[in-house]
């Protein structure tokens, strides 16, 4: 009910608010028709734009046409290989088993590591 009354009041008050605002704002008066806009006698000359030469790519070579659909040369080689600025291995090898001094029997009762 409260929302309905608010909606009705808004619909009735909106035109009144718009009319009051238009009455208070300064009015824009158009220029009289007797005055004409100032028109320059001669427009300024256009500025020449330098034109860059058009470069067309050459026709593809015969080798390029015959290798169409074939893998690129060196595609089977890795882009980064050990010895080309990379270390030989990223981490030391993992030895099997648990850390020294630990066994599941030593874990406290109730812990997830206890068996």
C-alpha positions in Angstrom: 0.0 0.0 0.0 2.8 2.4 0.9 4.6 1.7 -2.4 1.4 2.2 -4.4 0.8 5.6 -2.8 4.4 6.6 -3.4 4.1 5.6 -7.1 0.9 7.6 -7.5 2.4 10.7 -5.8 5.5 10.4 -8.1 3.5 10.2 -11.2 1.4 13.3 -10.2 4.3 15.4 -8.9 6.8 14.7 -11.8 5.1 17.0 -14.4 4.7 19.7 -11.8 8.4 19.5 -10.9 9.4 19.7 -14.6 7.2 22.7 -15.2 8.5 24.5 -12.1 12.1 23.8 -13.2 11.5 25.1 -16.7 10.0 28.3 -15.3 13.0 29.0 -13.1 15.8 28.2 -15.7 16.9 31.0 -18.1 15.4 30.7 -21.5 17.5 30.4 -24.6 16.5 32.9 -27.2 17.4 32.1 -30.9 19.3 34.7 -32.9 17.1 36.9 -35.0 16.7 35.9 -38.6 17.9 39.3 -39.8 21.4 38.6 -38.7 23.4 36.1 -40.7 26.3 34.1 -39.6 29.7 35.4 -40.4 30.9 33.6 -43.5 34.5 33.8 -44.6 34.9 34.9 -48.2 37.6 32.3 -49.1 38.1 29.0 -47.3 41.7 28.3 -46.3 43.5 26.0 -48.7 43.7 22.4 -47.8 46.9 21.1 -46.2 48.7 18.6 -48.5 49.1 15.2 -46.9 52.2 13.3 -47.8 51.5 10.0 -49.5 53.5 7.0 -48.4 54.6 4.7 -51.3 52.6 1.5 -51.5 54.7 -1.6 -50.8 53.3 -4.8 -52.2 54.6 -8.1 -51.0 56.4 -10.2 -53.7 55.0 -13.4 -55.1 55.7 -16.4 -52.9 58.6 -18.5 -54.0 58.3 -22.0 -55.6 59.6 -23.6 -52.4 56.9 -22.0 -50.3 54.2 -23.2 -52.7 55.6 -26.8 -52.7 55.8 -27.0 -48.9 52.3 -25.9 -48.3 50.7 -28.1 -45.6 54.0 -29.5 -44.5 55.5 -29.0 -41.0 57.9 -26.2 -40.6 61.6 -27.0 -40.6 62.8 -27.6 -37.0 59.2 -28.1 -35.7 60.3 -31.3 -34.1 63.0 -29.5 -32.0 62.0 -28.0 -28.6 62.0 -24.2 -28.4 63.9 -24.3 -25.1 66.3 -27.1 -24.4 68.7 -27.9 -21.5 72.1 -26.3 -22.0 70.7 -23.4 -24.0 70.6 -21.1 -21.0 68.4 -23.5 -19.0 69.5 -25.8 -16.1 69.9 -29.5 -16.8 67.2 -30.4 -14.3 64.6 -28.3 -12.5 64.7 -30.2 -9.2 66.8 -33.0 -7.6 65.4 -36.5 -8.2 63.0 -37.7 -5.6 64.2 -40.7 -3.6 61.5 -43.2 -2.7 60.3 -43.7 0.9 59.6 -41.4 3.7 61.7 -38.7 5.3 64.4 -40.1 7.6 63.2 -40.5 11.2 59.5 -40.6 10.4 57.3 -43.6 10.2 53.5 -44.0 10.5 53.9 -45.9 13.8 55.5 -42.8 15.3 52.5 -40.5 14.4 50.2 -39.6 17.4 47.0 -41.5 17.7 44.1 -39.8 15.8 46.3 -38.0 13.3 45.7 -38.5 9.6 49.2 -40.0 9.3 48.7 -42.7 11.9 47.9 -46.2 10.7 
